[in-house]
Amino acid sequence: MLQTVRRAVEADELRVAVLPERVKVQAPPRAGCGDYATNVALQLAKLVKGDGGPAVALRVAEVLRRRLVVTPGIAGVEIAGPGFLNITVDSGGHAALVRGVLERGEDYGRSDALAGTLVRLAPAREVRGALVGAVVVRLVVVCGGECEVAEGGAVLAVRPAGISAEELLGLLGSDASRWALLRAAAHDLPDLDPGRLLAQRESNPLFRVRYAHSRVRALLRNGVDLGVDPDSSRSADSAYDHPTAVALISLLGDYPRLLESAARHRAPDRLARHLEATADAFFRFHDACPPLPRGEQKPLAAHRSRLALAEAAGTVLAGGLHLLGISAPEHL
């Protein structure tokens, strides 16, 4: 998207005082609004040279829309509201994204978005501040930046957990302790109730995330027994057309941007919430588009494509959990 903006400026289709350093592209807030959404036209409207006015964002959006619709992999672009762009990716683009996730494995999401950036954090002695700081360091490095913890660094504004590390581990164990401290926004008091955090049921977000990953691993094992291998390289154009598949792919595609956002804003809770959303999207996809044949049904190309998408989801879930320092078990 940033390249599209730059090319429009170079072609003198847009005249802006300064180019933005980054453009926010994310999954749309509602179904039926494409695969991705961006407010870049509204952002650029504030920078356009001239008299401005309420119609500027719409004019900017139309300039970008015309360029985007001829971009390979883009099936359509619609302008919504005061200038939002809703982008729909064609099925070939979906298959390419799934293939890219599988090719990179847990390295998927790594980038050089923060290359040349040095983040200095002050050491924290309270358990929650120390944990959030350690994960922020990991996120910055994953995004190509450098991070050091030293006296004189920035102090993370994190609400204390009100409990010692030893007490917390005795109460919840390592994985649930980390999830509790990282899932809550920095200004919120974390939920430390063992009845909720250790429950093996759908009402527990951590259980849903880890169960989604273990379910993917079970699908892959069962696929071997049934002779179904995950394969996105030969997916039919319609293989990922179902709304639940599109929604899941949108979240997988948004994962690299999400990591950058979590690193820039020192907010591991954004990653935890994204993993929740990915797990929930996976279960909806799994129920609507079974990745494996059932009963006497023979394996089809569609099953191989669906299994590849399931594996991609499991890859992102495992990678995200590991960045938070939480285990992603094969069996749960």
N, C-alpha and C positions, 0 to 999 in steps of 0.2 A: 504493500500500500504506500509506503514512504517513497518507493521508487516511482510509483504512478504520480504522486504529488510533484516530485522533482522534475519528471519529464514534462508535466503540464506547465511548470514554471519555466523550464528551458525553452519550451515552444511558445512562450509568451501568452499562453492561454489563461494563466493565473499570474497576478502581480501581487506578491506578498512582501511585507517589509522584512520578514525573516522566516526561514524554513523551520518547522518544528523539528526537534531532535528525534522524536519518536511519535508513532501513531498508535492509538489504542484500537485493537480489533478483538472482538470477543464474541462468545456465543450470544445469539439474540435473546432478549428477555422473555419472548413468547414463541410458541410453536407457530409455524406458518409465516415466519419473517425471514426465511432464508437460513443459510448455514452460519453466517457470520454477520455482525453488525458493527458499524463504526460511526463515531460522531466527528470524524476528521473535517467534514465540511463546516460544521459549526465552529470547530477550533480554528480553521483557516479564515473564516469570515471575519474574525477579530483582527486578523493580520493583513487583510486585503487593503491595498493602497486605493484611496479614493474616498467617496462620500459615505460609503457603507450603507446601512439601512437594513430592514428586516428581510429583504429579498436576496441579500448577498449570499447567505448560506445555501439557498436553493440554487443560485447560479453556479456556485462553486461545486455543489453536489452534482449538477448536470454535467459540468466539465469532467469531473472524475468518473461519473457513470459512463460517459461515452468512451473513455479510455479503458475502463475496466471490462466492459462487455466484449471487447475484442481480444482480451487477454486469454491465452490458452488455459483451459481448466475452469474458466468461469462460465457458468451456464446462464446467469442472469443477474442483473443489479436493479434494484428498485429504490426510489427515493421515498422516504416516509417522514411524516410530520414536518418539522421546520427545516429538515435537511439531513436526516439520518440516512445512511446507505445500508441497505440489506442485500447481502451478497449470497448467491446460490452457486455452489461448486458443482460441476458435472460429475457424473459417476466415475469417470476416468480419473478425475482428481481425487475422489474419495479412495479409490483403489491405490493410487500413488501414495496417499498419506499413510494408509495402512501398511503398505510395503515399506515406506520410509521408517515407520516406527519399528517394524520387525527387523529391518536391516541394522538399525542403530542400537536396538536393545535398550538396556537401561541408560545408555548414553543419550537416548532421545530426550530432547529438552535442553541439553547443554548448548551453550552459545557463547559468542564473544560480545554480547550486548553491553557488558560492563568492562570491556577491555580498556586498560589504561586508568581504571578507577581504583583508588586505594581507600578503603573504608577502615577507619580507626575506631574501635570500640573500647570503652572503659571496662575493666574487669568487674564482674558482679559477684557478690558473695551470697546473695539470697538465691535459693534453689531455682526459682522460676526465671529470674533474670539471667542466671548463668546458663540455663538450658536454652532459652530463647537466643541468647548471644551466640552460643555454639552452633545452633542451626542456621542463624543468619550468616555466620562465617561460611558455612558449607554452601549456602545458596549463592552468596556473592561469588565464590570460587567457581561454582557450576556455571555461572553466567559470565565467566571470563575475567572477573575482577580479582583484586587482591584485598585481603582483610587481615588486620592484626588487632590483637587485644593487648592494650597497654595503658598505663596511667596517662591521663590527659586525653584519652579518647572520648567519643560521644557516649553519653549515658543513655541506655535504652529505658524509656519510660514504660515500665512493666509493673502492673499491680502485683504485689507479693502474694505468694500462695498461702502464707500464714501457717506453714508446716515445714518441718525439717526434711531433708532428703531421706534420712533413715526412716522417719515415720511414714513418709509417703510411699517408699518402696515396700515397707511392711504392710501398708494398707492396700496398695493396688498392684504391686509388682512393676517391673520396668516399662513394659509396653503401654499399659493403661495410664501409668504415671505421666509418661511423655505425652500421650495423646491429651490428657486432661490439661496439662500446662500449656501445650502448644495450640490446642483447638480453640480455646477462648481468645477473643481479641485482647490486646495488651491492656486495655483499660478495664476489662471485665474480670470479675473474680471467677476462677476456674471451678467447675463442678467436680468435687472429689468424692462423690457418693459411690461406694463400691457396688451397691445394688444396681446402679445404672451402668457403670463403666465396665463391670465384669460380667454383665448379663449376656448370655449366649442367645440373643434374640434380636429381631429386626429393629426394635426400638433403640438399640445401642448403635450409634454411628460407627464406632470403631469395629464392632463385630461385623457390620455390613461391609465395610471396606475390606477387611481381611477375609471374610467369607467369599466376597466376590472374586478375590484373587485365587483363593483355594478352589473355587468352583471352576475357574478357567483352567487351572492345572488338572483338575479331574476330567474336564472335557478333552484336553489334549491327550491324557492317558487313555481315555475311552475311545478317542479317535484312532489311536494306534490299533486298538483291538478290532475296530470296525473297518480299518483300511481307509480312513479319512484323514488326509493330511491338510493342514492349513495352507491355503494358496490364494494370494491376492493378485498374483501376476497375470492370471488368465481369467480374471473376473469378468462376467458379462456386464454390459453397461448398466443393467438394471439390478445388479447384485446388491447394491447398497441404497436402493431407492426408498425402502420402507422408512417411515418417519422415525422409528426408534433407532434404526441404524444411522440415519443422518444426524440425529441428536447426539448419539454416542461419538460419532466421528468428529462432530463439531467440538466436543469437549477434549478429545484427544488432540485435535489441531490447535486448540487454545492453550495446551499445556506449556509449551515453551514461553509464551508470553506471560502466563501465570507465574512461572518460576522467576522471570525477570521482575515482575511486579512485586512478588513476595520479597525478593532481594532488595529492590530499591526502597521499599517502604518498611523494611525490617519487620515483616509481618508473616511469620510461618503459618499463622492461622488461615491465611488465604489458601495456602497449599492444602491444609487439612480439609477445608470446606470443598475445594475442587475435587479432592479424592472422594469425598462423600457423594458429590454430584455425579462423578464418573461411575462409582459403584451402583448408584441407583439407576443411572442410564443403562448400564450393562444388564441389570436384571430385567428392565423393561424390554430391551432388545432380545435377551435370552428367551423370554416368555413368548414374544411375538414372532421371533424368527429363530426357531431351534437350530443350533449349530450342528447337531448330529441327527441322522435319520432315526425315526421312531418306529417301533414294531417291525413290520415286514418291509418297510420302505427301503429302497436302495439308495446308496450314497449318490448324491448329485453334485454338480459343480457348485451349486448354490451353498451346499453344506461346507465345502472347502473354503469358499469366500467368507461365509459367516464365521467359521472357525478361526480364520485369519484375523478377523476383526475382534473376536473374543480374545485371541492371544495378544493382540495389540493393546486391548484394554488392560489385560493382566500385566503386561509389561509396564504400562504407565502407573498402575496401582503399586506394583512392587517398587519401581523407581522412586515414586513419591514417598512411600512408607520408609524406605531406606534413607532418604534425605532427612526425614524426621527422626531417624534413629529407631524406628519401630520394625519389628520382624514381619515378614510376609510369608507365613508358613504354607507349605504345599498341601497340608491336610489340616482341617480345623473341625 
